[in-house]
Amino acid sequence: MQPVEVLTVDQIDLSDITFWERPWEERDGAFATLRRERPLAFFEEPDPRDFSPLAPPPGPGYRAVTRFADVTEISRNPDIYCSGKGAVSILDLPPEMVEYFAGMISTDNPRHARLRRIVSQAFNPRRIRSIEDSIQRVAVDIIEGVKAKGGGDDFVADVAAALPLKIICDMMGVPESEYATVFRCSNTILSGGDPEYAPVDTDPVLDLLNAGQTLTELMQGIAEARAGTPSDDLTSALISTNIDGEALTHAELASFFILLLTAGNETTRNSITHGLYAITTHPEQRAIWQGDVDGVTATAVEEIVRWASPVMWMRRTVTTDTVLSGEELHEGDKVLLFYNSANRDEDAFEDPSTFDVRRSPNPHVGFGAAGPHFCLGAHLARREIDVMFRELFRLVPGIRSTSEPDRLRSNFINGIKHLEFELTGA
């Protein structure tokens, strides 16, 4: 193992993609330095025109919010720190592009409250129970399929990604013949320019737009079919839900579909993959968990999400001059809420660099901090992680990773593209 390089505060550049190629330990150390010495550090924005002539020019820069207390303070005050100018992009994108790829998470009240009411109404208790019942069936089928083959090559493709992909596609009524398309497009949208998903001979912005268009057309086709012949899926519920005379527009439905596929698929699969790697590299924690599956799973799931921090940041924009932790912020300033740093904050967590499946309390912000934009799918994600590890421990109790993770080159998603594994307990 190579020695971990310790960066000084002036050597840290969160806008340099090579920073995000560093080992996790070096990145965590850099964020610890920022929390200690420069918790609201300013960074110039990357110039996307280096990668695509279609990209807009860089903006005026941003503040990196690295302390837990500041992340939670911003999240509780959406009137001062808005999402509407783009929650998932450092750059100021055209409003229609923000709407296309971010939808509900890049809106503010009253529109955000309206969208959330409509979507929440469609997720009624009966539908949630049906989805939860299907999670266990799907997880068992996936694991039994891997066992029947005598193992697999890639835990991400064979196990971790397969579960949320099928759950979400079944939920929305996507036919199995389109699973590969959904998987490919969601990878492209959240690729962060990683060469595996955005080849050097293509334009990443054009790839992004094409992937979004493909998913939009898929959703439009499903919605049109359900309008004539409703079924018991979520798409039928969404197009028929009407609250106080308001329903989702076609554009809002497509945007929600893209959001659900990317946020619900990518983040859950990365949590499950990080979880397998974590229990492989921390065998003492694995032993604790497997020794008391019923007693430990709930806290272990929360610790995996804290440890993985699959979405590393969200952006907010300052709407009025204010002061945060003694520093002046001005209208129009961009602030990036680094959840990965907040989840390692020494002031919020005891021994935060330790993976502890029995950690309690665990007020992590892996699903965002408390506020109007707390993850709508947090319950579903927790359930999927919970069930997958219960079934892995039951059906293949010796499963473990056998390689270093092949990491996604991204400053947004803490992704693992591939992870070799073996079923030693099969």
N, C-alpha and C positions, 0 to 999 in steps of 0.2 A: 504493500500500500504506500502510495506517495505521501510525503508530508503535507499537511494542510497549510496553505499559505494564509497568513494573517494580513489583511489589507488595512491600511490606515484610512481614516475617514476621507482624506482627500484623494485616495486611490479608488474609491467606490464610485462607479458610474452605472446607475440602474438603467440608463438608456442605451448602454452598450450591450448588444446581444451576446458578446463573449462573456459578460458577467454571468449570464444565465446558463452558460455552458460549464461553469465551474462546479466542482463537487458540492453536494448539498452542505457538507460541513463548512466549506469556505463561505458559501452564501449565508448560512445561518450566523456565522461569525461576523460577517460584514453587517448584517442587520442588527446584531447585538451592539456593534460599534456605533451604528447610527442611533439606536435607542439611547445609548449612553451619552454620546457626544453631539449629535445633530439630529434630534428626533423629528424635525420638520424640514429636512434638507431640501434644497432646491436643485432641480436638474433640468438641463436643456432637453427639449424633445428630440427624439430620433428623427432623421430626415427620411421619410418613406420613399422619396423620389429616387433614392439610391437603389431601390428594388423594383419600382414600377413607375413609368411615366404617367400613369393614370392617377397616381396618388396625389393628395393635396400637399402643400408645403407645410413644414412644421409650425407649431404655434409658439406661444410665449414661454413655455416651460411649465413645470408642475412642482408641487410640494409632495414629498414622500412621507406619509403619515405612518409611523412605525411603532408607536406605543399603543398598547391595549386601551388605555384610558381615552386617548384622543380618537381612536377608531370608533369606540362606542359613543363618545360624545357627538361626533359628526353624524353617526347613524341615527341618533335620537332627535336630531334637529334638521329635518328635511327642508324646512322653510329657509334655513340659512345655507344649507349645503344641498343643492338640488341634483337630481339625476337626469333631468330632461335634456341636457345638452350632450349626453353621451356617457353611459355608465361603464361601457366595456371598451372604450377607445380613448387613448391619450390624445389622439388627434381630434380636431373638430371636423367631423364628417358632415356631409349634407344631411339635412333632417330626414329625407326619405330613406337614406342608407341606414341612419341610426334606427329608424322605425323598422326597417326590413330585418335587421339582424339582432336587435335588442328588444324591440317591442316594449312589453310591460315594465321591464327593469330599467328602461331609459325614459320613463314618464314620471310625472309628478301629479299630486292631487290638483284638481278633482278627477282628472282622467285616470290616474293610476288606481284610485279607489273604485272607480266604475269598472275597470277591467278586472280588478281582483274580485269584486263582488260577483261578476258574471262567471268567471272561471271557478270560484269557490262554490257557487251554486251547482255547477255541473259535477263537482266532486262531492256528491251527496254521500251519506253514510253507507248506503247499500252498495254504491259503486266502489267505495274505498274497501269495503269488506271483500267484494268480488276480486279486486286487484290483489289484495293481500293473500287471499286464498290461492291465487294463481302463482304467486311468487314461489311458494314452496314446490309446487308441481314443476315449474320451469327449472328451478335450481336442481332438483333431483334428476330431471331428464338430462340436463347438461352434464352433471357429474357422472351419471351412469353411461352416457355416451362416450365420455373420455375414458372411463374404465373399460368399456367394451373394446376400445381401440388399443388398450394397454398403455394409455398415457397420451401425451400430446406434446407439441413442439413449443407452443407459446401460450402461457397462461392468460395473456390479455385477450387474444382472439378466441381461444378455446373455452374460457371460463368467464373471466371478469367482464368482458364486453358483451358476451352472449346474453347474460341475464338482463341487464337494463335495456338492451336493444330489443329483445323479444317482448318484455313487459310493456315498453312504451309503444312499440309498433302494434301489438295486440290491442292496447288501450285505445289507440287512435284509429284502428281498423286498417292498418297498412298490411297488404298481403305479403306473405312470406317471400314471394318472388321479388319484392322490392327491398328486402332487408339489406342486401349488399349495397344497393344504391344509397340507402339511408346512412349506412356505416361509412361509406366513402365520402359522402357529402359532409357529414358532421365532422369527420377527420379534417377535411379541407378547411371548413369554416373556423375551426379552432387550432389550425396547424401552427399559427404564429410564424409562418414562413419556413417551417422545417422542411429541408430538402426532400425528405421522403414523401411528403404530401404536396409540396409545391416545388416541382423540379426546376432546376436552374434555367431551363430553356422556355419556361412559361412565365406569364405575368401573374404574380400572386393575387393582385386585386381582381383581375379578370377571372381567375380561378374561383375566388371567393364569390363573386357575383354570379358566376355560372352555377356554383353549388347551391346558392340560395334560390336561384330561379328554378333549378331542378326540384328542390323540395317544395317550393311554392306550387309548381304545376302538379306535383304529386298530391298535395293537400287539396288543391282545387278540384281535382278529379274525384277524390274520396268524398269531399263535401257535396259535390253535385250528385253523386250516386246516393248519398244518405238523405239528401233533400227529397228525393223521389221515393226512396225505400229506406226508412230509418231502421237502425239496428240498436243493439244494446251497448255500442261503443261510445267513447268519450266524444268523438266527432259529432255523432248524432245529438248528444246532449248539448254540446257547445252551440251548434247551429240552431237549436230549438229553445235555448235558455233565453228568457226575456225578463228583465227586471225593471219595473217602472217604465215600460215601453222601450227599453234599450237592449240591444243585442250586439253581438260581435259583428263587425263588418267583415267582408271577405279578406281584406288586407290584414285586419287584426287577427283573424283566424289563422292565416298563413304565417304571420309573425309569431303567434303563440306556438304553432307547430314547430317552427325552427328553434325557438327558445327551449321548448320541451325536449326536443331531440338532442340539442347540444348540451344544455345544462343538466338534463336528467340522465343522459347517456354517458357523456364524457366524465362527469364528476364522480358518478357512482362507480364506474368501471375503474377509475384511477384510485379511488379509496380502497376498493377490494384488492387491487394489485399491490398498492402500497402496504396493505394489511398483510398479505402473504409474505412479502419481503421482510416486513418488520418482525413477524413471529419467527421467520427463519433465522434472522440475524440476532434475535433476542430470545434464545431458546428457553431461558428461565421464565419469561413472560408467557411464552407459549404453554409451558408446563402448568403455570398458574391457571390460565384460561381453560385448557383442556381438562384440568383436574376438577373444574367446577363450572361447566358450560352454562348451566341455568343461572348460577349466581353471578357470573362475571361478564356475560355477553353484553349486557346493556352498557356497562362502563367501558368495555373494550371497544365497542362500536364508536362511542364518543371519542375515545383516545385515538383511534385510527383516523377519524376525520380531523382532529386537531393535528395529529402528526403529519398527515398528508397535506392538509390545507390545499385541496385540489384546485380551487380558484384562488389565485394568489392576491388579486386586488380587484377593487372596483373604484371607479372614478366618481367624484362629486365636483360640482362647480359652485363657488361661493357666490351668493346672490346679493350680499350686502356686507359692507365693511364690518369686521368682527375681530375678536382676539381669541386665540386658541393657545393654551399653555404659555401665556405671556407673549406670544408672537402675533403681530398684526397681519391679518389677511384682508385682502381687498376684493371688491366685487369683480367677478370674472376670473379670479384665481382658480387654478385647477388643483385638486388635492386627490392623491391616490391612496386609498385605504389598503395598506398591505396587511392582509389577514394572516399571511404566513409569519410575519414578524410579530403581530399582536399575539399569535398563538404560541410564541416562544418568549413572551415578555416575562422577565423575572419578577416584576412587580405584581403580576396577575396569577402566576402559576409557580408552585413550589417545584424546584428542580425541573424546569421546563425542557431541558435537553435530554431527559430520560423518558423512554417509552414505558408507560406504566398502565397496564390493562385494568387496574383497579383504581385509577386516578379519580378522586372525588374530594372536593367539587371540581368540575371541569367546565368552566364558563367559556369554552372556546367560541371562536367566531368563524368556524369552518363553513357554516351556512350563512354567513353574514352576521352582523350584530343586530341586536334587538332594534326594531323600528319598522316602518312600513314596507321596507324592501327585504325583510327576512325571508329566506328561501321558502317559497310556497310548497316545494316538493321535499322539504326536509324529512317529513314523516315517512314518505315513500322510500327515500334514499336510506334512511336508518333501517327500515324494515328489510330492504334488499340486502344490505350488508349483514344484518343480523342473521337472516335465513341462510345466506350463502355460507357463512362460516359455521353455523350449526350443522349444516348438511355436509360440508367438507370434513368436519371433525367426526361425523357419524359414519360417512361412507368411505373416506380416504384419510384416516387419521394421521398418516405419516407424510402427507403432501408437503412439499417444500420447494422453494425456488433453488435453482442450481446455477444461476449466473448473476452477474451484475445487471441491473435494469438498463435497458436501452431507453434513454430519457428523451422526451420531446424537447426540442430546442424552442422554448417559448418563455416569455416574461409574464404570461398571463395564466396559463394552465400548467400546474405541476404534474405533467403527464409522464406516464411510462408507456412507451410504444410496444415494447416486447419484453417478455421475461420468461426464460426457460424454467421448466419445473419437472418434477418427477413424482410419481404416486408411490412412494416407498411403503405406504401403509395399505395399499390396495389389496 
